[in-house]
Amino acid sequence: MSTKQRQVLTIEDSNLADATKKEYGYRLKQFFHDSTIKSYEELIDTPSEELENTLVSYCKFLLTKVSEKTLMTYNLAIKIAKLVTTIV
């Protein structure tokens, strides 16, 4: 019987440059603060369709607050966070 363990590799644990980690970490923290998803675990466990809906709502919210260029940084940080999550 095999047991799968989940290992979460955070932005801080990634091979990204320190400045990038800092920027992405800040943007992801803002996402957790302003969205219905509040942690890495919730981000990982959110089904794809629900995550997509949450991101669309969050983008609409951000468009009232920040420039389009800044919005792309927020979205990239969230995508990187999802990508660096692995199942071992």
C-alpha positions in Angstrom: 0.0 0.0 0.0 1.6 3.3 -1.0 1.1 6.5 0.9 1.4 9.8 -0.9 2.8 12.7 1.1 2.3 16.3 0.0 5.4 18.5 0.1 4.8 22.2 -0.3 7.7 24.2 -1.8 7.0 27.8 -1.1 8.2 30.8 -3.0 10.8 31.3 -0.3 12.1 27.7 -0.8 12.3 28.1 -4.6 15.3 28.9 -6.8 14.0 32.3 -7.7 16.2 35.4 -7.2 15.9 37.0 -3.8 14.3 40.2 -5.2 11.8 38.1 -7.1 11.0 36.0 -4.0 10.4 39.2 -2.1 8.2 40.7 -4.7 6.2 37.5 -5.3 5.9 36.8 -1.6 4.5 40.3 -1.1 2.0 39.9 -3.9 0.9 36.5 -2.7 0.5 37.8 0.8 -1.8 40.5 -0.6 -3.8 37.9 -2.5 -4.3 35.9 0.7 -5.4 39.0 2.5 -7.8 40.3 -0.2 -9.2 37.0 -1.5 -11.2 34.1 -0.1 -8.1 31.9 -0.2 -6.1 32.6 2.9 -3.1 30.2 2.8 -0.8 28.1 0.7 -2.7 25.0 1.8 -6.0 26.5 0.7 -4.4 27.6 -2.6 -3.2 24.0 -3.2 -6.5 22.4 -2.2 -8.7 24.8 -4.3 -10.1 23.0 -7.3 -9.0 24.5 -10.6 -12.4 25.8 -11.7 -12.9 27.5 -8.3 -9.4 28.9 -8.3 -10.0 30.3 -11.8 -13.2 32.0 -10.6 -11.4 33.4 -7.5 -8.6 34.7 -9.7 -11.0 36.4 -12.1 -12.8 38.1 -9.2 -9.5 39.1 -7.6 -8.2 40.6 -10.9 -11.4 42.6 -11.2 -10.9 43.8 -7.7 -7.2 44.7 -8.4 -8.1 46.6 -11.6 -9.8 49.2 -9.4 -6.6 49.5 -7.3 -3.5 49.0 -9.4 -2.1 49.3 -12.9 -2.3 46.5 -15.4 1.5 45.9 -15.2 1.3 45.4 -11.4 -1.7 43.1 -11.9 0.5 40.8 -14.1 3.0 40.6 -11.3 0.3 39.6 -8.8 -1.0 36.9 -11.2 2.5 35.6 -11.9 3.2 35.2 -8.2 0.1 33.2 -7.7 0.9 31.0 -10.7 4.5 30.4 -9.4 3.1 29.5 -6.0 0.9 26.9 -7.6 3.7 25.5 -9.8 6.2 25.1 -7.0 3.8 22.9 -5.1 4.7 19.3 -5.6 3.3 15.9 -4.7 5.9 13.5 -3.4 
